[in-house]
Amino acid sequence: MKRIAALAALISLAGVASATLTPIYFWELKGTQAQLTKQPSATDLVNGFTEASLPGPLNNNVMNESAYGYADEFGPGIIDPTNQLYSMLMYSNSLCLDMQVPGVGQNSDGFLPGYGGNVGQFTDGVFGGGLYGILRDYGRYALVVRFGFAQPTDIGKIRVFGGNILNRDGRTFHHYDVYASTDGLGAYGSFFPVALGVKTGQIGQVNANLWSASLTDLSNYDGKTLVAGCTDLRILFYCVSNTQSLFTDPWQGIAQEDPAHQVCEVEPGDVDGRRKAFEASIIREIDVFPPGFETPWGDIDYDGDHDMVDAAAFQRCFGGSTATGGCFRFDYNEDTVINGADFATFALSMTGPQ
């Protein structure tokens, strides 16, 4: 499967990142985990975070927010910003599962019952086996995960690993939104969007016994800061597929869930003529890395070092602004000009001619 870069929503976050945020992501679908170009990390910023109770502000914990709701916040009521439709957790005691009103039904815990899933599996550095990490079906947000940091932490890259090693089907795909907070208030904080609609390829493709492993790699362009001073990172996972192993959107469908629910309301705004996604991903690992991880600033040719090729590019940029070509890559202090302060940092990082 080819590996492509996709531009996520371009979001300017004044006061959050020190420069305009331009999140990009790469995705991979492979036959086996070993064929992925990246593997789960046991040394990332959230490795070893343990599952904790809510709200858990300023603690190195990972929390499952699917098992509860704040009235209109995480029960029915959140509007998906990409599709302008309501996004809801699964409720279990009605025929029309996600057409409920606040206060009715029982929230899903985010994991398919009987398979032992928990969010602590996402921070152990292990891809996992079997149905490890299988998310709950029939929900718009199949799972809501929040990482709380004990102190403000700069984030540069987020990786999500998924895949179904038992059946190469639609559960191998994954699809999520990322939000962050910098106020240290945990679940009660004010969250802003970081990247919306991150997914493993295009809606509409079919996993016809081809892929058992998936990866998305989200960062700010050139390895700069994705979120500065993050105290809470929230990832909202969507359902991805149906029984045809088709990568399907979770919002727009001709009817709810499966044929037994045809009496339910037709999805507003349906444009694709398909049933909406009702099968969720199997998520294996979530890794979070600091800025500059694997992509050092000033590495103009992305070969992992600072050599004469990079020095020549720096010389062309020196004295100018970041608006020229790729010169923003050398703006270490992000003051929009390439000057002596940037050169001092660059010179220290030189590795010599290659």
N, C-alpha and C positions, 0 to 999 in steps of 0.2 A: 504494500500500500504506500503510495507516495506520501511524503511528509510535507505539509504546506504551512505557511504562516497566514493567519487571519487577523485582520484588524478588528478589535472589539470596539465598543462604543468609545468615541473620543471624548474624554471628560476632563475638564479643567477644574482642578481642586485647589483653589487658592487657600493657603494656610494649612493645607494638608501635606502636599508634596511641595518641594521647593521650586519645582518647575512644572510646566504643563505636563499632565499625565497622558501618555499615549500608550495604553496597554495593548500588547499584541500577544498572540498565543500560537503555539505549534501543537499539532495533534498527530497522534500515531495510532494505527490499528495494525496489530501483528498477529501472526499465527500462534506464537507462544510468548510468554513473558521474557524469555531469554533474548528474543529478537528485538525487544524494545531498546532504543538507544540510551535510555536512562533507566535506572533501577531505584527502588525505594532506598531512602537514606536513614541511617541510624544515628546521624549527627546533625540533623537539621534543627531549626529553632524550636520545633514543637515535639521533637522526639522524646518519648517517655512521659508526655503529659498524660495524666490519669483522668478518668471520667469523674466528674464532680457534680454535686447538686447545684441548683440554680439559686440566685443569679451569679454568684461567684466572681465578683469584680476583683481585679488585681491579684489573680492567682494563676499559676502555670497549670491550667486545666483545660480539658476539652469537654464540651457540654452538648448534650442532645436536647435541642429545644423543640423537637417534634412532639414530645409527650405532654405538652401543656400549651396554653394560649393566653394571651393578655386580651381578652374580649375581642375587639376588632383588629388587634395587631397580628396575632399568630393563630387565631381561629380564622373563620371566613372573614375576609375583609382586606387583605393586602392586595393592592393593585400591582400586577406585573407591569413594570415600566416599559418593557419592550413591546408588549402586545396590547397594553391598556385594557387588560381583562383581570378579573378578580382571581387571585391564586389562593387556594385553600388546602388545608390539611385534610386527610381522609377522616371521615366520620363513619362509624360502623353499624349503626342501627336503623338504616333506612335503605330502601331500594335504590334511590338516587343518591349515591354515596357522597358526592361533593356538591350537592345543591342545598346544603343545610343552612340554617340561620344560627347566629351566635347563641350559645348556651344549649344547643341541642346535640345530642350524640356524644360519642367518646373519641377523643383524639387518638390518632395513631402514635405509636412510639417510634416510628420511622424505620423499623426493621421488620422483615417478614417473620411472622410468628413461628417458633419451633426450630429456628436455625441458629440461635445463640449470637446474633449480631450485637455489637456494641461499638460506640465511637472510640473506645480505647484501642481498638484494632487499627485505627487509622494512624496511630502515632507510635507503632512498635517497630517500624523499619522493615516489616515483613510483608511480602506480596500476599501471602495466605493461600489456602487451598479450598477445594470444595465450594460450598456456597457461603463461605466466610464473607461477611459484609453485604449480604443481599438486602436491598432496601425494600420498603413497604410499597406494594402495588396500590393502584387506585387513588393516588394523591397528586395534586398539582405540585406541591412541594413534597416529594417523597421523603425527604429528610432535611432537617435544618440543623447544621452543626456550627457551634461557636467555640473558638479558641480564645481563652482569656489569658493575658500576659500579666505577670507580677509587676512589671515595670514597662513604661513606654518602649516599644521596640520598632526599629525600622525594618520594613519588609521590602524585599526586592523581587522575589519570585515565589510562585505557588505551583506545585505540581500535584496532579491527581492521577492515581493509577486505578484502573478498573479492569474488569474482564470476567468472563464465565468460562472456566477451564473444563466444566462438565458438558456444557452445551454451547457451541459456537453460535449464539443467537443474538437477539436484540439487546439482551442485558449487558452485553459487552460495551455498548455505547455509553457515554455519559454526557451530561448537559447541566450546567449550573450557572448561578449568578454569585457574585462576591460583593459583600458590603464590609465596611470597617467603621470603627469608632475610635476616637482619641481622647475621650473624656473620662475614662476609667470607671464608668458607671455600670459595667457589665451589661446584662440583658436590658437594663433600663436606660442605657445610653442612647445618644443620637447617632444613627448610622447613616453613612453616605455610600453611594454606589462606587465600586472600584472597577468592575468589569461585568458586563451583562451578556448573556447568551454564549458563554464559553462551551464548546461542544466538539465532539470527535467527528468532524466532517460535516457534510451537508445533510439537512433533513431530506429523507426520501431514499437514502441508500439502504440496501438489504445486506444483512450478514448471513449469507447462504453457506454456513459451515466453513467460513474463511478465517475468522479472527477470534482468538480467545483472550487477547490482552489489549488494553487501551491506555493512552496517556495524553494528558493535556499539560502544557508547560506555559504558564502565564507570567509575564513580566512587563515592566516598563521598558520602552525602547532603549537599547544599548545598556541594559543592566542597571539603570539608575533606579532611584527610590520609587517603589510602587505605592507604599503607604509609609509616611513618616510618623513616628511616635504612636504607633498602633497599640491600643490597649485591648481591643476586642476585634476579632476577625470572624465574620459570619458567612457561611457558604450554604446556599439554598439549592438542593439537588431536585431535579425534575424527573418524572417518568419519561421514558425514552422510546418505548416500543409497544408492539402488539403481538399477537400470536403468529403473525407472518414474518417475524424477525425484522420488520421494517422500522427504520429510525423515523419516528413520528413525533410531531410537535404535541405538547400536552395541553394546548389551549383550544385549537380549532378542530372540531370533529362533528360528524353528522349525527352522532348520538353518544350518550354517556356509556363508558365502560364496555361491556360485552353484550351479546344479543339478548340476554335476559333483561337488560335495562333499556330496551328500545322505547319503553313508555316514558322515559325521562326526557327532559327538555333538550331540544337540539341546541348545540353550542352556538351562541351568538357570534356572528362574523365568520362562520365557516367558509373557507376559500379553497380547501384542497379536496373536499369530497371524501375524506377518509375518517375513520373513527380516530378519536384522539388517543394519545399514548396512555396506556394503563399499566404497563409493566415497567418496573423500576430497574435501575442499574444494580450491578454488583460492584461496590467500591472497595478497593483493596488497601489503599494507603493515601494519605494527604501529607505532603511535605512542604514546609515553609522555610525560605532561605533569606539571608540578609542581602542588601543591595550589593551589586558587584559580583555576586556569586557566579562563577564560570564565565562572566563577561566583564572583564576589567575595563574601566573607562580608559579611553585612549588607544584601545586595540582596534585600529582602523580596519584591519583585514580579518579580524576575528580568528587569529591563529593561536591565541592563548598566551602571547607574550608582547612585550614592547621592544621593537627592534628598529632597524633603519627605515623600514617601510613606514612605520608609524611616525618616526622622527621627521621624515620628509613631509608627511602630511601635516604634522604639527607646525613645521616651518612655514608652510603655505598659509596656515590659519593665524599665525602669530600677528598680533596687532589688530586683528579684525574682530568682527562680531560673530556670534553663534549663528547668525542668519545665513552665513556663507557655507554652502555645501554641507558637509558633515561635521563642521567645526564644533558644533555643540558637544561632540564626543570628548573634546579636550577641555571643556569648561568645568574644571574640578570644583571650583567654589560657586559655580552657577550664578555669576554676576553678569552674564551675557557678553563678556569680552574675553578674548584669549590674550593673556598678558603674563608678566613675570611670575606672578603667584602660581598660575597654572603650570608654567614651565618648571618651577621648583619641584612640584609634585611629580610631574612627568619624568623629570631627570632622575629622580630617585627610583623610579620604577623601571628604568631601562635595563634590558638584559643583554645588550650588545648586539652586534650584527649577527644575522642568522643566514 
